[in-house]
């Protein structure tokens, strides 16, 4: 595979996850190359940490196709706990997921080690490869335990049941530490992938970069890349055990820093889909309906405290500004009594479900201090979804963290985020969710003074509370 072909495949894989099928439009039919790459996958040992946390990568001709992390438990009987297995989405339909499992099983046979995993799948995927539920081996039933074992042929009938029980108890005790190590490994692998994608962009657009000519496709793909990286940075800030934020920085070359963001291709699908309360769009000019994406992207940015003044006002900062800010101020647009948010195309179907959940919670009145601001209307245009919400006198919880960052404000921070934590618990109980699911799903805002943007509070002799919380 040539350097250019490898770059094309890397970009096609990356942008297929980003924008649902964009790779076929941009890079033509790559199915034969994909099939060949998936079939040729081989294992590469990435080494072992002092905690015996090991990573194996599946690769072919320099392209990373997937990987798995596992933890080694040594003793009279060796156990390999499969913590995490991931296969690039782009190659899954070509049987690479099954191949990855087979490679792990070959490793178990070779090392004469018993495999163990927690099965989070609802189908019989692992059973088809010879994995057995722990309850079948140990003759007990516990609905909370989804552990499965793979016993190599050389160890069949030779291992006492108490050793299986011991390793399960050991894993339960170490789950938090294992999760931290897994987070670290996943973050560093993802950072490596971003670097490979950036290098592939440089190869793919080598001619344009050399001549200083920027075209629509080039601006669009660099923009998508930067936005994907910023989303990744926001996600890892919540991960337990990952504290090396300095390593998760994006270094753009000079020409890329000066590039203006392009959020859609004029050549992409011109289909417009409107859902929700369409009446709020009555009376809009023909210019809006000709190209909703272009109309919305040229609206003024919605001001947020966390951005410097030029970024708040500038409709289209360059990519270097976005990378430096660590966020995208152009995601939110001010439009009369509404705020418009650009979201992933993949999240279009989720918007209606969010409306249903928020209305359900509002009717149940599970937390009297919480007010709800669900999406009013949403529009699909040029591979983007734009969500309209009412403009409310409130600031994002992230801005509260920014506003009260001083040590002297720690008590106020705790009061505000304690109120959020209680709301999440109430929502999780009402919906029958795990608390972690509610943590990631809801976005919180605090009511504020419209002029000063300072949050409204209720002050008592011994404590302080936010006056009202909004959820969207």
C-alpha positions, 0 to 999 in steps of 0.5 A: 500500500502506498503512502497516499493510499494509506492516507486515503484509507485513514481519512475514509475510516475517520470521516465515516465515523464523523459524518455517516458515509461521507467517505464514499462521497469523498474517496470513491469506492474503497470496499476492496481495499477495506476488505483486504486490510481487514483480512490482513490484520495481525497482532502487535504487542504494545507492551506491559505496564508495571501493573501488568496491563497489556495492550495488543494492536490489530494492524495491517500495512501500517493501518491500526484496525483495532486493539484490546486491553487486558490485565494479567493475573498470575498464579497457579492458573493464569487468567487474562481479563479482557478489559476492552476490545475495539474495532474500527467501525469502518472494518466491522462489516468485514468480520474484523470483530470476530477476527479480533476475538479469535486472535485473543483466543489464540493468545490464550491457547498459546499462553495456557491462560483462561480468558475472562470478560464482563459481557455487556452485549445482549446477543450470543456473540461471545458464546459463538466463540466458545465463551461460557457464562460464569454461572454455568461453570460455577453453578450459581445465578447472580443477575448482576454478574455478566462474567464469562470465561474461555477455557483453553483446550489444555486446561479443560476440567483441570482448574478448581472452581474456587480459582474462578471465584477468586479471580472474579472477586479480585477483579471486583476489588480492582474495578476502579483502578482497572478503569483508570488504567483503561481510560489512560490507554484509550486516551493515548491511543485516540491521541495517536489516531488524531495525529495519524489523521492529521498527517494523512490530511497533510499528505492528501492535500499536499499539492494545495498546501505547497501552492497555498491554494485552499479549496472547499473540500480541504477547508471542510475536512480540516474543520471536521477534524478540528471539531472532532478533536475538540469534542474528544477533549471535552469528553476526556476532561470527565474521565476518571484517572486521566489528568495529563491534559497538556498532552491532549493539545492540538498543534496545527501548522501555520496554514491550517491555523489561518484557515476559516472553518467550513461546516458544510459542503455546497456539493453535499445533500441539499435535502432539508428536514424540519421537525418539531414546532415548525410555526416558529419558522414562519415569516423567515426570508427565502434566503433561509429556505434556499440554504438553512445551513448558510443562513444559520452559520452567518448569524452572530455567535451566542455570547458565552463568558468562557470565550474572549471578547473577539471570539464571542463576537466573531462569526467565523474565527479561524481554526487556530482560534478554535484550537486555542480556545479548546471549544467552538464558539460558533456552535451556538447562534443567537437568533431573536428569542432563540438559541440555535445549536449545531450538532452531529448529523448522527444525533438527529434521531436523538433530538425527538427522544430528548424532547420526550424525556424532558417533557416526562420529567417536567410533568412528573415534577421530580425536582421543583427547583428545576425548569426545562428548556427542551428543543422547540424545532430542529432542522437537518441541512447540508449534513448538519442538524440545527436545534432551536431552543428558547433563549433563557436568562441563564448561564451554562454550568461550565461558565459557573466553574469558570466564574467561581474558579478562585479558591475563595469561591469553593463553597459557592461552587460546591453549592451549585454543583451539589444542586446539579448532582441532586437533580441528576439523582432525581432524574435517574430515579424517575427514569429508572436509569443508572446515575452515570447515564444521567450524568452524561445525558443532561445539560444544566444552566443556572438562572442569571441576571440578564444584564450582569450575567451573574447567577441568581442565588438564595442566601441562608445563614449557613448556606447558599443555593442557586435560585433556579436550574434549567435543563436542556 
